[in-house]
Amino acid sequence: MSVERYLLLATVAVWAAVLSWKDCRTRRLPNLWTVGGAAAALVFRLGYGGWPCLLDGFAAAAVCGAFLLLPFLMRGAGGGDVKMLFAAGAIVGWARVFHLLWATSLAGVVFGAVLLAVGALDGARLAYGLRCLFDWRFDRKAAAAALPPKDDARARIPFSVPIAAGLLAALLGK
């Protein structure tokens, strides 16, 4: 690997680690880091490869942002998660965008399962959602009243950790 690739990996790893740490501690991703990361990635692409490289990164970023748009609209993902995944798409570019999304999804499932196993995540909302999908006789209104509030820290996954893992996997993959 070249020196430029090592510098890119180191910079992206620090950026992703800081965002993951902030998200785990506060369940918030600062706009300065998410939007700043996206802007820096797009400016880097413009300087490195010109307009075609910039458009490549923007197309990948748009696909990544659209990937979390529906969960965001359903209040299942935060705006910071959408912006971080947008920035990750701008970093990896079109050639690796689907690898990024696949690795992020897989890391999200594994991370959620680990959080459930150690008791750091309340599985009541997951159980409610699965029961709503598969049991047509289920009393949704009565069960929804017993759910923990959405703003409870145990009901929310810090999704920046799986995004960071997927980003690094996409960058390290061949």
N, C-alpha and C positions, 0 to 999 in steps of 0.2 A: 504494500500500500504506500501511497505517496504521502509526503509531508502535509500537503493540503488536505488530504482525506483525514489524517489524524487530527489536524486542527479543527476540521468541521465536526468530527465525532466528539472531540473534547468540548467544544463550544456548545453543541446541541445537548450533550449529556449534562453539562452544568445547568443549562437553561431548563431542561426537563426535570432535573433533580430539585431545583429551587421551586418550580411550580408544584411538583408533587409534594414537597415538604409543606408549602403554604396551604395546599388543599387539604392535606391530612390534618393539619393543626386547626385551620379555621373554616374549612369547607367553602372557601372562596378563592378564586383565581384573579389576581390583580390585572386590570386592563393594561397597565404599563408593561407587564411581562407578556401577556397573550397577544395583544395588538402590536406591541413593539416587536415581538418575535416574528409575527407575520410580516410586518413591514420590513424588518431587517432581512428576512429570507427573500422577499421579493426584490428588494434593492440589490442584494447580493447576486441574485439570478440575473438581473438586468446588467450589472457590471461584469459578471462572469461570462455570460453567453449572449448578451444582447436581447432584443425584443422577442425572438423565438423562445429563448430560455425563460424569460419573464412570463410569456403567455402559457408556456408549459406548466410553470409553477402555479400560476393563477388558476388554470383549469383543474389541476390536481387539488388545489385548496378549495375550489368551489364544490367539487365532488365530495370532499371530506366534510365541508360545512353542511352540505345537503344530507349527508349520511346521518347527522345528528339533529336535523331540523325537526323531524316528526317527534322524536322523544322530547325535544325542547318545547315544542308546542303543547305536548301533553304533560308538561311539567315533570318529566322523568329525567331530564338532563338540564344542567345549568347553562347559562350563557357563556360562562368561562370555559366549560368543556367544549362547546361548539367553537369558540375562538381558538382554543388550544389545538383542536383537531384541524381547524382551518390552517393554522400556522404550520402544523406538522405536514400537512399536504403540500404547502408551499416549499417546505424544506426538501421533501423527498422527490417531488416532481411526478409527472404523469407515469413514467416507467415503473414506479414503485408504489403508486397510490393504492392499488388493490391489495398488494402485499401488506401495506400499512393498515388498511381497514381490516383485513383478515387477522393479522397479528394482534391488533388492538381489541377486536372482538373476542378472540381466544383468551387474551390476557384478562379481559374484563370478566369472563366466565370463571376463570381460575381464581382471580382476586376476590370475586364475590363469594365463591365457594369457601375460600380460606377464611374470609371475614365471618361467614355464617358458622363455620366449624369452630372458630375460637370464641364465638359469642360477641364479636364486635359489631355485628349487624343483626338487626331484628328482621326475621324472616316472615313477619305477619303480612306485609304487603305483597311479597312474592306468593305466599300461600293463597292470599285473597285473589290475586290476579289469575293464578292457575285454576283455582276453583271456579272463578267466573267463566273461564274459557271452556272448561270441560264438564261442568255440572249445571244443567239448565234448570234444575229445581232449587238451586242455591238462593237463599234470601240475601240479595246483595245489599239492600238498604240497612238491614240490621247488622250485617257484618262490617259494613263500611263505618258505622258509628263506633265500633270497637277498635278500629285501627289507630295506631299511634300517629300523631301529627306529622305532616311531611317535613316540617322544619326541624324535627328531632334528629340529632346527629347520628343516632343508631339506625335511622331509616334511610340514610343517604350514603351512597358509595362515593368516595373521592376518586372520580373517574380519571383524574390526571395521571394516576399511577399506571393504569393499563394503557393510556395513550402514550406515556413515556416509554413503556416497555415495547409497545408496537412500533413506535418511531425508531428506537434503537435497533430492533429486530429488522426493520425495513432497511435501515442504513447499513447494517452489517451483513445482510443477505447478499448473495451473489447475483 
